[in-house]
């Protein structure tokens, strides 16, 4: 059964149990208002809660729009390296997110199909090996025309390319989104970065450990602390911003993991293995399968550009 069908079945099952319990309670206590209105209210809540899952179910069952496929093939170089099973999971995730997320824009920004696809492609790639994981579809995506400030203003000295609120929207600079996918071998991709934050927050903590593996939590914490010191000391292939905290270390490392996997594996083998175990994917294999050329080291980019503080 697909994740979309399971989500619908789960909601219907809960509604039947709740409606049945209210009906039985009303009849047993001769509270006929409860017996009549209880199931009716549950039915209304069910209908409201099924809107997104039904959209996701329909989107996942239909072939991905040809224009969306063309955008993905043009920008996501990993695509041709995916196995048929991985490609199905990837395209289903893209279709689901496009159908269920709310997309907004601030003044001066655009909201095009291409931008929407570029925004969600990072999530689909990040979760390509974890089709068992669910992204909170009550989030929205907000487009800014360029980098913005802590006050969410677009100005000449703004440095923020993207931001994730703990239970709120995901914000993207339009320019940074395009640069991230067009310069796809420099280890910098704001879409992957922000969805990595979303994944990190799934357990309620922005600590750089999404808790996807059954390994030793102490070992994972020790590894991230070690890598944090390397980033702060300039002894890491990760850009300087990774040294901000463990949450940013995880997000920046995930960018390099997908865009420069051979570099991360050579220079930070333990970190590479942990990310590969957590995400159940080997991006080096994907890029080799796609015949992608190796790019420059990510340190060639400015460490200041695209600073993304956690919110």
Secondary structure, DSSP 8 states (H G I E B T S, - for coil): --HHHHHHHHHHHHHHHHHHHHHHHHHHTT-HHHHHHHHHHHHHHHHHHHHHHHHHHHHHHS---HHHHHHHHHH-TTGGGS-HHHHHHHHHHHHHHHHHSEEEE-TT----HHHHHHHHHHHHHHTTT-TT----TT-EEEEESS-B-TTS---TT--B-EEE-TTS-EEEEHHHHHHHHHSTTSS--HHHHHHHHHHHGGGT--SS----SSS-HHHHHHHHHHHHHHHHTT-SSS-GGGGS-HHHHHHHHHHHHHHSHHHHHHH-HHHHHHHHHHHT--HHHHHHHHT------GGGS-SSTTB----
